[in-house]
């Protein structure tokens, strides 16, 4: 159990707070995995509970809110992989890292803005595993999510400029993750600017495809004046 002084840490309770984007429940940092969009890191975390049930993963990913995704997983708790309690911390580390991979500038800048302070998630439900609970001037708990965020931030600092091109997203050692029917492998981070709009990119690609199709349809032939 860890004990933190409230005025010496960077903490978050609600996603609307200045550092609320560090929460798994925060929107604005969707994760792309094998072309599938996860609205939040919480969606991905809940989906990875069901490696042998892609239909449950799809149901979780279709729910708009992260809390809704959590409730769907809870409703199907009998199907959760049997080793979940042993691997959940490593899977959470993977999900937080995936959040950085898909939102390197936005999420990375938020992580770096915490400086060298300990990051602490304040729990409103007395969860001392992932976060901490207030106790006077202190915050008490294991704070596993905060510790993972600290470690990821420190790695960013160590890697320095160009980190986004060198860092990798790799499944936990000895743990097979499956997502929508396929085994999850290693990914390079790549680098996207904060203003990158993937919907605009996909729309442009579709427009380009349609344009090429129209040009093909307009090639001269025996019925439109060609040979």
C-alpha positions, -999 to +999 in steps of 0.1 A: +000+000+000+013+034-010+007+067+009+009+100-010+006+136+001-022+152-018-003+184-026+028+166-039+012+145-067-007+149-100-041+134-094-073+129-112-108+117-102-131+129-130-123+129-167-133+166-169-104+176-147-071+190-160-054+156-159-086+136-164-073+125-198-050+101-180-080+081-170-090+049-188-125+064-189-115+095-208-126+100-244-106+117-270-078+091-273-093+062-293-071+031-299-067+015-333-059-022-333-059-043-365-081-016-381-107-019-353-114+013-333-116+011-295-132+043-281-111+043-249-084+022-232-112+009-209-130-006-239-098-024-250-091-036-214-125-050-210-125-066-245-092-084-238-109-104-210-126-125-236-099-139-260-120-169-270-152-149-275-148-124-303-186-118-303-183-105-267-154-083-277-175-069-305-204-062-281-181-044-257-165-023-285-199-013-298-210+003-265-205+041-266-194+046-230-164+030-212-187+024-182-211+006-205-183-015-218-173-024-182-209-034-175-211-057-206-180-074-195-194-078-160-226-093-174-205-120-191-181-126-162-185-164-166-166-162-199-137-142-187-103-159-192-095-180-161-061-164-156-074-129-156-065-120-120-029-131-126-024-111-158-047-081-155-020-058-143+002-067-173-028-063-197-035-029-182+001-019-189-005-030-225-037-010-228-021+022-215+007+018-239-017+012-267-034+044-258+000+062-262+007+044-295-025+056-311-023+091-296+014+098-293+013+136-293-019+142-274-015+116-247+023+118-246+021+156-241-003+151-212+020+125-196+050+147-199+031+177-185+030+158-151+067+165-147+084+143-121+054+141-097+038+108-089+005+103-108-024+091-087-058+080-096-083+090-069-110+063-066-146+073-058-155+037-051-129+028-025-108+009-051-073+008-036-060-016-063-060+007-093-061+040-074-061+056-040-087+068-016-085+101+003-075+100+040-072+135+053-042+151+036-031+118+022-041+094-006-038+058+003-038+028-021-017+006-043-024+030-072-014+004-099-027+026-127-008+056-115+024+036-112+019+023-148+015+059-160+046+070-141+066+042-158+053+051-192+061+087-187+096+079-175+102+058-205+091+087-228+116+109-210+144+084-213+138+078-250+138+115-257+132+130-292+121+104-318+106+082-291+075+076-312+096+059-339+115+037-315+089+025-290+070-008-295+037-021-284+042-058-274+019-082-256+030-091-221+057-117-219+042-152-217+006-139-222-013-146-254-037-118-262-064-124-288-085-096-304-114-102-327-103-137-335-066-131-341-035-133-320-021-099-311+015-093-322+040-065-319+034-030-334+057-001-340+044+032-326+047+054-356+039+090-351+007+111-356+003+148-349-022+159-323-045+173-350-046+141-370-082+132-379-084+096-389-120+100-401-107+127-426-079+104-437-103+075-443-128+099-461-100+111-484-090+075-491-126+066-500-129+097-522-097+088-540-110+053-546-143+065-559-126+090-581-104+063-596-134+041-601-152+069-620-122+076-642-121+039-651-158+039-660-152+069-683-124+052-704-133+052-741-151+020-753-172+009-781-203+024-766-191+058-756-170+068-786-140+047-782-127+019-804 
